[in-house]
Amino acid sequence: MKKVITFICSIIICFGFLFIYQSHYEGLISKKYYNKFGENLTEHKFKSPILQSMGARQHDNLLMFGSSELEHTIGYYTQPIKFFNGKKDGFQINLIGRAGYKSLVHAADFGALGNELKGQKVVFVLSPQWFVKKGIDENTFEANSSELQVYGFLFNKNISLTTKQDFSKRIVLISGKKVNKHFALMREYCSLYSNKDLLSTSKRYLMTPYYWLRYELLVLKDEINSNKYLKSDPKLVNGLEPPHTITNWNTELEKASKIAKSRSTNNKFGIDNRVYDHSFKKNPETTKISTNNTLCISSPEYEDFKLLLDVCKEEGIKPLFLNIPVNGKWYDYVGYNKNDRLAYYKKINNMVSSYGFEVADFSKYENENYFLMDSAHIGWKGWVYVNEAIDKYYNKDKN
């Protein structure tokens, strides 16, 4: 009996030290965190719940989730961080996402952030290129998500059991033979979650203390590494151009159009000269549409997007979804069916609206020069339209 009591006491003491260390490092990170970190576009930030949480806790941060468009146009003066960040009475755009980030990756991230986003406005950029026949694969998910984020999702008390089971099924479904051993361990827990039979449920309850301890240790590891990262991170505020001064939106569109016109002179699609020469003109294969890489109304991505919507609803997040079009002129040129594109835009709008969330539909601009800078990524004028929508959304109900 004494041995049992000693063992229980040892466990309690260990957990006590674990939470003390977590609180200690969280305090250190809070002191080191600076607002301009919102412009950091690195894997460490994207896979770190504590660093994203720090951004969410700032009074003037607007978290913006997306994928490759956040990287491709980082040098454009119309990019959101050039329009809003650093202004008096403005707000800080906090970018989260890179190439490969899709709905399932963001769903895991939203789940891991727990109550941090409750009641908060966030912006979400949707890319048509996500919604392809195969959907996300194992390698893409593993490269862009983390074991910590998946556990964070599953241990989030605000997310329903049904949503956790749907999420777990997707994780198990995209599992492959060659997988990181830590991801394999995490997928075993997802497998127990995804099955509703009595045996799996019993095993899940029995194994939960182990996985919960593993999760808490990963939280501490994230905090230790994030503290080191912030300590060695060069402040982004040094050497940055002063923030752009907005006059009015029509003037901004005219200015963006003038710049874009001078940088898109070698093609009829409104594509950036350098991008066209490098990725389109020299590579004839880009003019062909693969059956695996075209918009697909039955793509698994729609179920992943529904998961994301479910998480937003259950966590009390207030998202603005940006329905970004493809380059209609280019897609027509390579022979893609316009009706499929229109069906995609409509389906996205209907899904978002059915949850009562806001959607900014830019599909009417798919044939407008310079809305995109290539076949898919937001360009000079596109960012101006997006910035206007963000500005209205952020300031809505503030007065």
Secondary structure, 3 states (H helix, E strand, C coil): CHHHHHHHHHHHHHHHHHHHHHHHHHHHHHHHCCHHHHHCCCHHHHCCHHHHHHHHHCCCEEEEECCCHHHHCCCCCCCHHHHCCCCCCCCEEEEECCCCCCHHHHHHHHHHCHHHHCCCEEEEEECHHHCCCCCCCHHHHHHHCCHHHHHHHHCCCCCCHHHHHHHHHHHHHCCCCCCCHHHHHHHHHHHHHHCCCHHHHHHHHHHHHHHHHHHHHHHHHHHHHHHHHHHHCCCCCCCCCCCCCCCCHHHHHHHHHHHHHHHCCCCCCCCCHHHHHHHHHCCHHHHCCCCCCCCCCCCCHHHHHHHHHHHHHHHCCEEEEEECCCCHHHHHHCCCCHHHHHHHHHHHHHHHHHCCCEEEECHHHCCCCCCECCCCCECHHHHHHHHHHHHHHHHCCCC
